[in-house]
Amino acid sequence: LSAYLQIAVSYYKLQRYGEARIICRHLIDLTLNSAKNDKEQAYYLLVSSYLDEKNPDAAAHELDGFQATFGVSRPIAEPASLAIGQLFMMQGNVAKAAEQFARSTEQYPNGKGVEEAFYLRFSAEYLLNQASNTVAAAQAYLDKFPKGRYAPNALYLKGMSLAALNEWAEALSALDEIIEKFPKKTDTFQAQDEVIYQKG
């Protein structure tokens, strides 16, 4: 089985994804519990091949199969989940991106990429004009990362979304918090002038 997997890897490296996937599916069906590592690698190749082909729907489907077999704690699952969301975002499917980022934050709350997933989640909700969802997602980020890299971004989108909901006092409070805590530009947030303008 290991030799069979190496053939699939070779096809993958040659970007002959269809042939690699045929072998991987056979391996998944045939691999015994004693060879779980081979089955895991076969799933990894399936997901990766669809990501390489810029097909996030198919990659998400294969990741579902992987998670159903191995759970969500395996090392390859979290980055794959985040990459699927990012691919949806790049292709303009913001709704599916938001859904995928939500899954990432819920399934991998302590993962290495969770801060990025939270940031992309509330950003996607804001692009979708989902004010209540943006407020909730931004607050979830702030609760987990009060001094995080994207804290001013979360406060800003939270404030703008609260304004859209006519919750003016809370919106102004969020903008005031940016001015107080982040008076200077950061590598992720350079809109301090816009914050002051929005405050009026």
Backbone torsions as a table, in degrees:
resi	resn	phi	psi	omega
1	LEU	NA	-38.2	179.2
2	SER	-63.6	-39.2	177.9
3	ALA	-65.0	-39.1	178.0
4	TYR	-62.2	-40.2	178.5
5	LEU	-63.8	-39.2	179.5
6	GLN	-63.8	-32.6	175.4
7	ILE	-64.4	-43.6	177.6
8	ALA	-60.9	-41.3	178.2
9	VAL	-61.7	-41.7	179.7
10	SER	-62.8	-44.4	176.5
11	TYR	-61.0	-41.0	179.7
12	TYR	-61.1	-46.7	-179.2
13	LYS	-63.6	-28.6	177.1
14	LEU	-84.0	2.5	-178.2
15	GLN	62.4	26.9	173.3
16	ARG	-94.7	71.3	-168.5
17	TYR	-66.5	-37.5	-179.3
18	GLY	-60.0	-45.1	179.5
19	GLU	-68.2	-38.0	177.7
20	ALA	-61.7	-40.3	-177.7
21	ARG	-69.4	-35.5	177.5
22	ILE	-59.1	-46.7	179.7
23	ILE	-65.3	-42.7	-178.9
24	CYS	-61.2	-40.6	-179.8
25	ARG	-66.3	-37.6	175.5
26	HIS	-63.6	-42.4	179.9
27	LEU	-62.1	-43.3	-179.7
28	ILE	-61.6	-39.5	-180.0
29	ASP	-72.0	-33.3	-172.1
30	LEU	-95.4	-24.3	-171.6
31	THR	-66.3	133.1	179.0
32	LEU	-83.6	165.6	179.2
33	ASN	-57.9	-26.9	-179.0
34	SER	-73.5	-10.9	-179.7
35	ALA	-122.5	46.5	-177.2
36	LYS	-62.0	-31.3	-178.9
37	ASN	-63.1	-39.7	178.1
38	ASP	-65.2	-41.1	178.9
39	LYS	-64.7	-40.7	178.6
40	GLU	-62.0	-43.3	179.4
41	GLN	-66.2	-34.8	177.9
42	ALA	-64.2	-43.9	176.0
43	TYR	-62.0	-41.1	179.7
44	TYR	-58.7	-43.5	178.9
45	LEU	-65.5	-38.8	177.6
46	LEU	-60.0	-51.6	-179.3
47	VAL	-61.6	-46.8	-177.3
48	SER	-63.4	-37.7	-178.8
49	SER	-64.0	-39.1	178.9
50	TYR	-72.9	-33.2	174.6
51	LEU	-64.9	-41.9	178.3
52	ASP	-62.7	-32.1	179.2
53	GLU	-87.0	6.2	178.6
54	LYS	59.3	44.0	179.8
55	ASN	-121.2	82.1	-174.6
56	PRO	-68.2	-30.2	179.2
57	ASP	-62.2	-47.0	-179.9
58	ALA	-67.4	-38.6	178.1
59	ALA	-62.7	-40.9	179.2
60	ALA	-64.7	-38.6	178.4
61	HIS	-62.5	-44.6	179.9
62	GLU	-68.6	-35.0	177.5
63	LEU	-65.6	-36.3	175.5
64	ASP	-59.0	-42.5	178.0
65	GLY	-64.0	-41.0	177.7
66	PHE	-61.3	-46.8	-177.4
67	GLN	-67.6	-34.3	177.8
68	ALA	-65.2	-30.1	-178.8
69	THR	-86.2	-43.4	-171.4
70	PHE	-113.7	-6.1	-175.1
71	GLY	84.0	-170.5	-175.1
72	VAL	-103.8	6.1	-172.9
73	SER	-94.7	-4.2	-177.6
74	ARG	-72.6	147.0	-172.8
75	PRO	-58.9	-32.6	-174.9
76	ILE	-79.9	-15.9	-170.4
77	ALA	-70.2	-44.7	-175.2
78	GLU	-63.8	-52.7	179.7
79	PRO	-62.1	-32.0	177.6
80	ALA	-66.3	-42.5	179.1
81	SER	-61.0	-44.4	179.2
82	LEU	-65.5	-41.8	-179.5
83	ALA	-63.2	-36.3	177.6
84	ILE	-63.3	-45.6	178.1
85	GLY	-61.1	-42.6	179.7
86	GLN	-63.9	-36.6	178.8
87	LEU	-68.3	-42.8	174.0
88	PHE	-56.3	-43.3	-178.4
89	MET	-63.1	-46.4	-179.4
90	MET	-62.5	-30.4	-179.4
91	GLN	-87.7	2.7	176.2
92	GLY	84.5	6.8	178.2
93	ASN	-93.1	76.6	-172.0
94	VAL	-68.4	-33.7	-179.7
95	ALA	-62.7	-46.1	179.0
96	LYS	-69.3	-33.1	177.2
97	ALA	-62.2	-47.1	-180.0
98	ALA	-59.7	-41.6	178.6
99	GLU	-63.2	-41.7	-179.1
100	GLN	-69.0	-40.3	178.4
101	PHE	-65.1	-35.6	176.8
102	ALA	-62.6	-42.7	177.4
103	ARG	-61.7	-41.2	-179.6
104	SER	-61.2	-44.8	-178.4
105	THR	-68.8	-32.2	-178.8
106	GLU	-79.2	-38.4	-175.8
107	GLN	-84.1	-26.0	-176.4
108	TYR	-128.8	60.7	-174.8
109	PRO	-64.0	-18.1	179.8
110	ASN	-118.6	17.2	-178.0
111	GLY	-75.0	163.5	-178.5
112	LYS	-64.4	-29.9	-177.0
113	GLY	-100.0	13.2	-172.4
114	VAL	-68.2	-34.3	178.8
115	GLU	-63.5	-43.5	177.3
116	GLU	-62.1	-41.3	-179.8
117	ALA	-63.4	-42.5	177.4
118	PHE	-61.6	-45.0	-179.9
119	TYR	-60.5	-46.7	179.7
120	LEU	-66.9	-31.7	179.4
121	ARG	-65.0	-52.4	-177.4
122	PHE	-71.2	-27.9	176.0
123	SER	-66.8	-42.0	179.4
124	ALA	-65.5	-42.1	178.3
125	GLU	-61.4	-37.8	178.4
126	TYR	-65.8	-42.4	178.0
127	LEU	-62.9	-28.6	178.5
128	LEU	-83.6	1.9	-177.7
129	ASN	59.8	31.7	176.9
130	GLN	-95.8	83.0	-171.5
131	ALA	-60.8	-47.4	-178.7
132	SER	-63.4	-41.6	178.6
133	ASN	-65.7	-36.8	178.4
134	THR	-63.7	-45.6	179.3
135	VAL	-59.1	-45.8	-178.3
136	ALA	-64.7	-44.0	-178.3
137	ALA	-69.1	-40.2	178.8
138	ALA	-65.6	-40.6	178.8
139	GLN	-66.7	-37.5	176.8
140	ALA	-61.0	-40.3	176.3
141	TYR	-62.4	-48.6	-176.6
142	LEU	-64.2	-33.9	177.3
143	ASP	-64.9	-36.8	-176.9
144	LYS	-87.2	-34.3	-176.9
145	PHE	-130.2	68.4	-176.9
146	PRO	-60.0	-26.5	177.3
147	LYS	-117.1	27.8	-174.9
148	GLY	-70.9	169.0	-178.2
149	ARG	-60.5	-32.7	-176.0
150	TYR	-106.1	18.7	-178.9
151	ALA	-58.9	-46.1	178.9
152	PRO	-64.6	-34.3	176.7
153	ASN	-62.8	-44.1	-179.8
154	ALA	-63.0	-43.4	179.2
155	LEU	-64.0	-40.9	-178.0
156	TYR	-65.9	-49.8	-179.3
157	LEU	-68.6	-32.4	173.9
158	LYS	-62.7	-46.9	179.9
159	GLY	-61.8	-44.8	-179.8
160	MET	-65.1	-36.3	-179.7
161	SER	-72.1	-38.0	176.0
162	LEU	-63.4	-37.4	176.4
163	ALA	-63.0	-40.9	178.3
164	ALA	-63.3	-26.0	177.9
165	LEU	-91.3	6.7	-179.5
166	ASN	63.6	26.8	175.6
167	GLU	-99.8	74.7	-166.7
168	TRP	-67.2	-42.6	-177.6
169	ALA	-61.1	-44.3	179.4
170	GLU	-70.1	-34.2	177.8
171	ALA	-63.6	-46.8	178.9
172	LEU	-64.1	-35.0	178.2
173	SER	-62.8	-40.7	179.0
174	ALA	-65.7	-41.1	179.0
175	LEU	-67.9	-39.3	176.9
176	ASP	-61.1	-36.5	-179.9
177	GLU	-64.8	-35.8	176.6
178	ILE	-64.0	-47.6	-177.9
179	ILE	-61.2	-39.1	-179.0
180	GLU	-72.6	-45.7	-172.4
181	LYS	-92.3	-25.0	-175.4
182	PHE	-132.7	63.1	-178.1
183	PRO	-68.3	-22.2	179.9
184	LYS	-109.5	155.5	179.9
185	LYS	-65.0	146.1	175.8
186	THR	-116.0	177.1	-179.4
187	ASP	-69.1	-17.2	-179.7
188	THR	-111.4	-10.8	-175.5
189	PHE	-142.7	117.6	179.8
190	GLN	-125.8	23.4	-172.3
191	ALA	-104.1	31.9	-179.6
192	GLN	-59.5	-39.1	178.7
193	ASP	-63.0	-38.3	178.3
194	GLU	-65.9	-35.9	177.8
195	VAL	-61.9	-46.3	179.8
196	ILE	-64.3	-39.4	178.0
197	TYR	-63.0	-44.7	-178.3
198	GLN	-64.7	-30.9	178.0
199	LYS	-68.3	-24.6	-179.5
200	GLY	78.0	NA	NA
